[in-house]
Amino acid sequence: MNRFPLWKYLSVAGTVVLALLYTLPNFFGESPAVQVSSAKATVRVDTALLGRIENALNKANIAPTGTLLDPNSVRVRLADPDTQLKAKDEISRALNPDPSNPTYVVALNLLSSSPSWLTAIHALPMYLGLDLRGGVHFLLQVDMQAAITKKLESLTGDLRSQLRDKGIRHGGVTRESQTVRVRFRDAETRAKGRVVIQNAVADLNIEERQDGESFMLVATLKLEAVKRTQEYALKQNITTLHNRINELGVAEPVIQQQGADRVVVQLPGVQDTAKAKDILGRTASLEVRMVDEEKMTPDSLAAAARGEVPFGTEFYIERNGQPIIVKKQVILTGDRLTDAQPGFDNQTQEPAVHLTLDAPGARIFRDVTRESVGKRMAILLIEKGKGEVITAPVIRGEIGGGRVQISGRMTTTEANDTALLLRAGSLAAPMEIVEERTVGPSLGRENIDKGFNATLWGFLAIVAFMTVYYMMFGLISSAALGVNLLFLIALLSLLQATLTLPGIAAIALALGMAIDANVLINERIREEIRGGATPQAAISAGYERAFGTILDSNITTLIAGVSLLIFGTGPIRGFAVVHCLGIMTSMFSAVTVSRAIVNLVYGHRKRVARLSIGDTAWK
């Protein structure tokens, strides 16, 4: 009646052992570290970089406690915060001889101190939120007016291309303030132009005006288009920030919208505010320009190298080391990209990046290549306001279809990095940091200690009450409660959930709620004994008849938790995750684990004269 088959005992024991293993990494804490990542799309993170870092530390007599190389960064674990700061300075000097143009981002970070054998079985600690781990918090304001201006600039180029394709002569297409103005010589041409513009662009309100002898069309964005542009700018900025921060390996960043035009960014574990700002600003965009063939003479190149750059041009050094002068006029930007994927050149089999342009971009690229056969086109990657010529091929013929390939002395890793940067894109609108906070690791440790102590004393108080009131069954219930806590921490670690202060509060609440199930079972057993049942029959009936009540109460509580999870944000959502997991683990521990322990204590006895369960302790 009160015996489990052997496989059931082994299953429960195995589950407890696994939970213990996946809980252990959380007790080893974190150690200070220095994280080194690439500051440029064309710079690789590899074993050679790891060697340079180790040499720099050896020269400074700094002994790291461990190093970790992954595709995006090198992380060096150190003994204490003072050594961490010293190591950061030494690594920065070794890798970035020119601080104004850094090649690598060197930032302070924290790494788990759990042993390698736990990491090998993917037993990892929970991520800790900003309030527990420390880190940086930013509130950024998106410049919505700049987003509208950028949209109008894009439309200006589209209208110019549309009128040229239809053969309609005009006196210029310009953006003035928040309007696009198109000038014509006569009213008849203006009417034709209006039809073309209305058919091509549905987002514009168009008015006819006359300025002296000039006939004009004045276009403004419709209200719904303005709203759509602003929403797109905000979403694009959030996506871009996600891509950049995730690439750098910051653990569980929080990037979310706040209000209509603000973005909250929290980077747990990052203590260097300056480097965090650098991470946020690292976005890359593509520009296509023409090489100024007339200025590509030895004398002009020599003068440009000395800083005497011809008007309307810029001087660069190609990847092959050759100097090049390109025009400032931008033919095409990365805004026209719909996709960027790494691959290989079909002819040379060299690594390359394959780009896909949208319809207007494909049309512009087709027209430019058709009109510039035999000339060189420079493709630049603009990152943090600085440009680099990736390749400058000669145009052999018209390129249509919106499929473009860029290559040129590029490794496979560089092709992957460049494609990633271009997919991440540039910010759709500028952002300004309106609030910044740094939460130190010491404050985070203080919060952890307070939360741990609150949970510990709450658990001990429950154990004391249950032991006094229910005696042996109270001890069994307390053991099941401890297993429930073990399951909850293990699940949070296994899911790599982020624990915050509200999450700790949810753990403490879960303990108080989990014991309810054991109280119901124990009281039901008492009632069965009072009703004349034998001890063995009372145990069996107590668990079976209390199960329905336990299930109903937990389902209603779970519904409330799921509602918080769906509709809540930020700390509320973190609370809801722990709350829902706690309900599910409490069901298993209260019903299955406690029953297994009771069966081990009483199930092997043929006759039980007495149950140690409080004031109704025997039959």
N, C-alpha and C positions, 0 to 999 in steps of 0.2 A: 504493500500500500504506500509506504513512505520510503521506497528505495528507487534510485535511478540506476539504469544499466551503466556498465563501466564506461561505454563510449561517451555518455553524457557527462560523467564526472571529468573524463579526460578533456572533453571539449571545453567545459567551463574552466578547467585549470589551464589549458592551452591559451584560451582567450585572455585570461588574467596575466599570464607570462608575456604574451605579445603586447598587451597594454602597458606592462611595466617597461618593456624594452623601448617602446615608442614614447614613453614619458620621460625616460632617463635623460635625453639630451637637454631638457629644459633646466636641469639642475647643475649643469656645468658652466652656465653663464656665458659671457662674451668677453673677448679680449680686444684691446685697441689694435687698429690696423691702418695701413695706408693703401689706398686704391689708386692704381695708375691706369688710365684709359687714353685712347687716342683723342686728340683735339682736332684732327683733320681727317677727312674721309680717305685720304690717300696714304695715311700712315698706319702700318699694321701693328697689332699686338701679338707678339710671337715669342719663341724661346730666346731669340737674340735680345729682345727687350728685357726679358727676365734676367739674362746674364749681365746686362748693363746695370740693372738695379742692384743685383747682388754685389757687383764690383764696387759700386758707389757706397754701399753699406759696409763692405769690408774695409775700404779706405778710411771710413769714419769710425771704425771699431764698433759697429752696431751689429749685434747678433740677433737676427729675427728668430722667432720661435716656430715659424712655418711660412711657406709661400704657396700660393694657389694661382695657377694660370688657367684662364678660360678664354673663349673666343673673343671676348670684349674687354677684358681687363686683366691686370696682374694685381693680386692682393697679398700684402706682406703683413703677417701677424707679428705683433711685438709684445714685449713683456709688460710695459706700463705706459701711461699717457705721456710722461716726460720723454721717454725713448721714442714714442710715436711722433711727437712734434719735431724732435731732432732728426728722425729718419725722413720725415716729410721734407724738411728744408734741404737735406743732403740730396735726396732724389730729385727734387725740383731743380737744384743747381746743376746736377749731372745731365738731366734730360732736356732742360730748357735753358740753354745758354743765353737766349734772348727772351727775357720775361715779357716783353711787349708783343712777341709773336710766338706763344708757346706751342710746342709740338704735341705735348701730352698734358692731360689734366691729372694733377696729383691732388688727391682729396683725402681727408680723414674719414675713417669708417670704423665699424665694429664687426667682428667675425665671431661665429660660434666657437666655443672651446671644447666641444664634445669630441671624444676620441674617434679616430678614423674607422674603427671597426663598426661603430654605430652608423657613421655616415655611409659605409659600404652597403648596409642593408636599408638605406634611405630612411633611417631614423633621424629626423631633423627637428630642431626646436621650433616652437611656434614663432611666427613673426610677432614682434612687439610694436605697438603703435607709438606715435610720437610722444604721448604722455608717459610712456613707460621706458622707451629706449632712448629718448632724446633725439634731437635732429633739428631740422629747420622747417619753418612754416612761412609761406608767402601767400599774400592776397594780391592778385593781379587784376588790373583794370584794362579791359580791351577798348581800344580807340575805335569806336563804331563809325565815327565820321571818316576816319582813314579807310575803313572797309568800303564805305560808299564811294569815296574818291577813287579807290583802286578799281572798283566795279565800273565806274564811269570811264576811267582810262582804258580799261579793256574794251568797253563798248565803242569807244572812239576809234580804236584800231579796227574793230569789226565793221563799223559803218563805212570806214574808208575803203576797206577791201570789198564790201558789198557793192558800193557805188562804182568802183573801178571794174569789177566783174560785169556789171550791167551796162558799162559804157556810158555812164551818166557823168558829165563834166560838172565840177563844183569848184568853188573858190577856197576850199579848205574846210577841214573838220577839226574843231578844237573843243577842248573842255574849258569852260569858264565857270569857276565856283562849282555849284552842284548841277550844272547844265551842260549839255553837249550841243554845240552850235555848228550848223552846216550852212555855208553860204553858196548862193547860186547867182547866175547873171540875169535870169529872167524867171517869171512866174511859171511858165510852162515847164521848164526844167525842174523847178522846185516841186511842182505837182508830181512829176515822174519820180523824183527822189523820195518824196513822202511815201508813195506806194511801195517802193523798194524797201524802205526802212521799216514800215509797218509790217510788211510780210516777213522780213528777216528777224526783227526783234520785237517780241510781244510785250516786253517789260517797260516800254517807254510811252509816256504821254507826249504828243507832238503838237506844237503850236506854230502857226505861220506868222512871221513878222517881217517888217521891212525897215532897213536902216539906210536911209538915203537911197542910193541906187542899188543897194545890195538886198537881195531877197534871201531870207533866212528861214531855216527850220530850227526851232529851239526844243530840244528833247530833255525831259526830266524823268526820273525813275518813278514808277507807280508806287503807291504806298505799300501794296502787298510785296512788290519787288524789293523795296527798302527793308521791310521786315524779314523777308527771306534771306537777303544778303547778310543782314546782321546775325541771324541765327546760324547761317552757314559759317560766318567768320568765327563765331564762338566755338562751334563744334569742331571746325578745322584746327583751331588753335589747341583745343583740348587733345585732339588726335595727335597732332604734331608733338605736343609735350609728352604724351604717353610714349610715342615711338622713340623719342630721344632719351627719355629717362629710363625706359625699359632696356634700351640698348646698352646703357652704362651699368646696368645691373643693380640699381638701387632697389633694395628689398621692399616690396609691397608699398609703393608710393600711393598717396591719395591725391587724385587730380579730379576735381569735380566742379561743376558750375555752381555759382552762388549768385542768385538774382539774375537780372537780364544781361549784364555785361561784365561780370566778374568771375574769376577762376581761383579756387583754393588749391594750392599745391603744398603737400606735406611730404618731406623726404626723411623717413626715420633712419637714424644711424649716421646721417651726414652732419658733421659738426662744423664744417668750413662753409660759412655763409657766402664768401666770395666765390668759391668753386661751385657752390650750388647755383648761384646766379649765372655762372658760366655755362652750367649744364642747361639751364632754361633757355639761354640765348643761342645755343648751338643748333641752328637750323641751316640747311643748305638749299639753294635753288639753282636752277640751270638757266644760263643765258646763251643765246646764239647771236654772234656778231660776225661781221665781215672783216677779214684781214685787210689793212690799208696797204695795197700792193705798191702804190706810188711812194710810200714812205719806207718801204723795205729795202733801202740802199745801205751799204756798209757805213756811210757817213751818218745817216739818220739813226741807224741802230746804235752806233757808238755814242752819239749825242744823247739818245734816249736812255742809254745805260748810265750816263752821267747825271740823269735827272732832267735833261732838256727834251721833254716829250712834246711832239708836235701838237698843235691845238686840235681838239676834237678826237684825240686818240689816247690809248693807254698802252703802257709797255709791260710785257710779261716775259717770263722764261718758260718755254715748253718743257715737257718731261724729258725730252731727249737732250736738254741743255741749250737748245737753240733760242736766241732772242726773237721776239715777235711783237709787232705793233698792230693793235686791233682798234677798230673804230668804236667810239663810245655808244653810237646808236645801237639799241637793242632790237633785233629783228623778232626774236621769239623768247619767251620766258618759260620757266618751269610750270607756270600756271596752266599751260596748255597740255601738260602731261596727264595722261590717265593711268599709265602704268610704267614701271621700270623694272626689268628683270635681268639678272646676270646671265651670261651665256658665252658663246664663242663666235669669232668671225668665221663665216662659211668658207672664206678663201685661205686665210692665213692660219686659222685655228687658234688665234690668239684670244685671250679673255676679252670680253666686250660686254657692254651694257645695251640691251635692246629697249628702246623707248617706243611708247605708243602715244600718239597725239590725238587730241579731240578734233572734231570736224573743222572749226576755224583754224586751229594750229596746223592741221594737215594741209589746208588750203594755202596758208601763208608760206609754209615750208616748200610746197610745190612751186608757188610763184617765184620765190626767191631763188631756188635752185635752177629753175628754167631760165631766169634772166641773168644768172651768174656762172654759166658754164665756163670752166677754165680758171675760175678764181678760187681762192681759199676761204673757207668758212671756219671760224674759231668757235669751239664749244667750251664754255667756261663753267666751272663750278664755283658759285659764290657762297662762301661760308664765313659768318661773322664779319661781314662787310669787306672781306678780302677775296679776290678772285684768283683762280688758277686755271690755266688753259689745259684742258684734258687732252684735246686733240685739235688739229687744224688741217683737215684734209682738203684736197683739191676736189671741187665739184666736177664730176665727170658727165653728169646729165641730170635731167629732171627727176626728182624723187617724189613720188606720190604715194597715196595710200595710207599716210599717217604712221608708217613704220620707219624708225630711224635707228641707226646703230652708231655708238661711239666707242672707240677703242684707241689704243696708242700706248704701248709700253706699260700695260696694266697687268698686274697679277690677278689670279683668281680671287684672292681675298679682297683686293682693292675693288674689283668689279662688284663683288657682293656688297661691300661697304658703300660704294657709290650708289648702287641701286637702292639700298636701304635708305640712304639719305634723301635721294630724290623721291622715293615713295613717301617718306615722312613729310617732305615738302617744306616750304617756308611758312612762316606765320601769315595767316590770311589778313591780319591787321596787327599793328604794333600793340604791345602791352606794356603797362607801367606798373611797377611794384608799389602798391599803396600801403602795404603793411608787411612787416617781416619780424619774425620772432625766432629765437634760438632756444631750444630746451636742452639744457646740459644733461649729460649722462648721470650726474650725481642726483639731480632732481628726479630723473626717471627711476633710478635705483631706490630713492626714498619712496616713490609711489608704489613700486613693486613690494617693498618691505611692508608698507602699511596695508596694502591689499592682501598680502600673504598672511600677515598677523591677524587681520580681520577674519579671513577664511579659517585659519587655524583655531582661533579661540571660539568661533562659532561651531566648528566641528567638535571640539572638545566639550563644549557646553551641551551639545546634542547627545554625545556619547555618555556624559555623566547622567543626564536626565533619563535616557533610555535604559541605562544599566540599573539605576535605582528603581525605576518604575516597572520595568519588564524583566529584570534579572538576566538569566541566561539568554532568553530571547531578545533582550535589549542589546546584549553584547553581539549576538548574531546579526541583528539589524544594523548595528554600528559597523561591523565588519563589511556587510553588504554596502553600506554607505561609503566606506573607504574605497571599495572596489569601484563604486559608481564614479567617484571623483577621479580614480585612476583611468577609467574608460573615457571620461570626458576630456581629460588633458591629452590622452593618447589620440583621440579623434581629432582634436584641434591641431595637434602636431602633425598627424598624418595628412590632414587636409591643408596644411600650411596656412591656417587661418591667422588673422591678425588679432592679437589680444590687446585690448585697451582697458582703461579704468572701468568703463561701463561693462566690459566683458568680465572683469574680476567681480564686479557687483552681481552679475548674472550667475557666476559660479557659486557665490555665497548664497544667493537666492535658490539655486538649484539644490543645494544641500538641504535647506529647510523644506523644500517641496518634496524632495525625494524620500525623506523619512516618513512622509504622510502615508505612503503605500504600506510601509512596514507597520505603522500604527494601526491601519485598517486591518491588516492580516492578524496582528497580535490580538486586537480586540475581538475579532471574529473567533479566534481560537478560544479566548476566554468565554465567549458566549456559548460556544459548543460544549465546553466543559460544564458550565452552569446548567446547560440543558440535559446533562446526563451522558454525554458521549464519552467514550474511552479516550485516553490521551492520543493514541495513534489515529483514531477516527477524527478527533478534534483537529489535529494538525492537517490532515488531508482535506477536511471540509473547510477549515479556515482559509487555506490557500485557494481552493477552488471557488468558494462562494465570495471571497473578497475580490477576485480577479475582475469581475464585471464592473464593480464600483471603481476600482483602480483605473480600468481602461476608460470608462466614461469621463472621469475627472481629468485624466491626462489628455484625452482628445480635445476637450473643451479648452484646456490651457494651451495645447498645441495650436489650435485655431487662432488664438490671440497672438501667439508668437509668430506664426506665419504671416498674419496681417501686418505686424510690425516689420517683418522681413521684407514684405512686398512694398509697403508704402513708406517705410522709414528710410532715412538717409544718415550717413555718418555714424556717430556714436550709437544712435538708436538701432541701426542695422547691426552693428557689432554686438550689442546687447542681445538682439533677437537671435543671432546665429548661435551664441552660447546657450541661450535659453532653450531653443528648440532641440539642440543636441543633448542638453541636460535632461530634458523630458524623456527622450528616447533611451538614453543610457540608464535612467532611473527605473524605467519599466523592466529592463532586462535584469538589473542588479537586484531590485526588490523582489521580483517574482522568481527568477531562475537561480541566481547566485545564493540568495538567502535560503531558498528551498533546498539547494544542494547541501549547504552547511547543516541545516536542520536534519536532513536525511542522514548525513554522516554521523551526527550526534545521537539521534534517536532511532533512525530507521533500522539499524541492525539488531535492535533489542526485540525479542519476541513479546515481552510484557514490560510496559512502562508504568511504574507505580505513581510517578510524580512528574509534572512539567514545571520547570522553573520559569514562570511567566507572571510573577507578581502576586497580587492578593488572592487570585484563584489558581493556586499553583499545583493542585493535585486533584485526583479523582479517587 
